Amino acid sequence: MALHEGTHAGDDKRGLSVNPFYGEADPVTGMTTAPPRHALPDGPTAPHAAYQLVRDELMLDGNSRLNLATFVTTWMEPQADVLMAECRDKNMIDKDEYPRTAELEQRCVAMLADLWHAPDPTAAVGCSTTGSSEACMLAGLALKRRWSRANADRYPASARPNLVMGANVQVCWEKFCAFWEVEARQVPMRGDRFHLDGESAAALCDENTIGVVAVLGSTFDGSYEPVAEICAALDDLQERTGLDIPVHVDGASGAMIAPFLDRDLVWDFRLPRVASVNTSGHKYGLVYPGVGWALWRDKQALPEELVFHVDYLGGDMPTFALNFSRPGAQVAAQYYTFLRLGREGYRAVQQTTRDVARSLADRIGALGDFRLLTYGDELPVFAFTTADGVTDFDVFDVSRRMRERGWLLPAYTFPPDRDDLSVLRIVCRNGFSHDLSDLFMGDLERLLPELRAQGGPLGSRAGEDTSFHH
Ligand SMILES: *Cc1c(COP(=O)(O)O)cnc(C)c1O
């Protein structure tokens, strides 16, 4: 979200121009109003005119279905649209007022606890959030509080808490560390290792480590971090040193892919060291933005003093959230989607998305101009760069030129120590079909002869990350 700084002088000389046809009955009224852009208008505008003014301006936003940068759901069924419209007046925090919405939230938590193999799904605790970022803040806070309780003699006097993670973490973890004064200990990328591994994670841990974040999967290239290997390295560390360091799995995307497509992969509460897991309901949970989920394996993993209580049917209901008021529609839509698809439905949808990703990755690899870093076989997401010896253009040129055809194809540079490497990344989502991927390939193939004849990267803005890669 941009932090706005007001407007520059001269920005607002002319107000919004109202098409005479937008007036309700009298076309002349439209011509006489010109609501200012950056100040609250003095008087009202007719609803038709106001609606059209806003809509017209929004036409210039990109087409979300052609956005290959976002992980967030861009298509839902018409029934979900209706349901969400029917629930938009419900405030998630009013548990007493909307007890059925509260009940649906609880059922979703129970379903996820079961899906992620909580040892006792009835003992797991969890909540909905606005997205994974809020969920990660909550999970991080729980880790920090557990650590500070266990180290009450040293903190806050001298000890400074730290959190261990790969340099590839999503920006929410840097935020968590900045907001809550925790040192972010990041393992750099090395060679062809683009994410965290067990040995490097354990090597950065000490008595002030509140936890290790394992990402399933990485936003940079769609790869899964080896959660079981990270846990095993920490088991070994505990044996050697006595340090017992919990793991949080950031499953923003993968926690809704792996349970359906990689059932043998052990990454979740089956690993005793995994204290908490988050996911984005609005990514591969297949709901429009903003809903996320945070779950803890049991009550011990979530210190009681972080939990607040609101009225609920004459009793009280525990809540854990940064926000107070929040829309209920997304939670209803998540429950709808769980009910609508079931395990087999999710499996079919996610498998189709993975099939699209793998076949598109193969076709891009076969062009010869590019080198694939990942193949779409973990998250349905893959990253690629220009092949060795390609000097006529770079990834930034490809991104810019594909935008001319309407495709948002992000290009960005990897974090330390691989900031010599710049990539393109494609996020396949439900709704990006084989047909759409054919159209994408057609556009890319038509463009390549021009790029090959370019004689070098275009420079200037080339070499700068597109702003839409996260
Ligand atoms: C998207 C993402 C986040 C942030 O989630 P939001 O739901 O957008 O707040 C955190 N971690 C990972 C790995 C992600 O992919």
The ligand as an SDF file (V2000), in Angstrom:
LIG
                    3D

 15 15  0  0  0  0  0  0  0  0999 V2000
    2.0280  -14.1050   -0.2470 C   0  0  0  0  0  0  0  0  0  0  0  0
    2.9440  -14.5640    0.8070 C   0  0  0  0  0  0  0  0  0  0  0  0
    2.9470  -13.9370    2.0690 C   0  0  0  0  0  0  0  0  0  0  0  0
    2.0760  -12.7660    2.3700 C   0  0  0  0  0  0  0  0  0  0  0  0
    0.7330  -13.1740    2.2930 O   0  0  0  0  0  0  0  0  0  0  0  0
   -0.5060  -12.2050    2.0740 P   0  0  0  0  0  0  0  0  0  0  0  0
   -1.6370  -13.1640    2.1350 O   0  0  0  0  0  0  0  0  0  0  0  0
   -0.3260  -11.5580    0.7570 O   0  0  0  0  0  0  0  0  0  0  0  0
   -0.5080  -11.2220    3.2120 O   0  0  0  0  0  0  0  0  0  0  0  0
    3.7920  -14.4490    3.0370 C   0  0  0  0  0  0  0  0  0  0  0  0
    4.6010  -15.4780    2.7730 N   0  0  0  0  0  0  0  0  0  0  0  0
    4.6410  -16.1020    1.5750 C   0  0  0  0  0  0  0  0  0  0  0  0
    5.5570  -17.2640    1.3580 C   0  0  0  0  0  0  0  0  0  0  0  0
    3.8070  -15.6600    0.5400 C   0  0  0  0  0  0  0  0  0  0  0  0
    3.8330  -16.2760   -0.6390 O   0  0  0  0  0  0  0  0  0  0  0  0
  1  2  1  0
  2  3  1  0
  2 14  2  0
  3  4  1  0
  3 10  2  0
  4  5  1  0
  5  6  1  0
  6  7  2  0
  6  8  1  0
  6  9  1  0
 10 11  1  0
 11 12  2  0
 12 13  1  0
 12 14  1  0
 14 15  1  0
M  END
$$$$
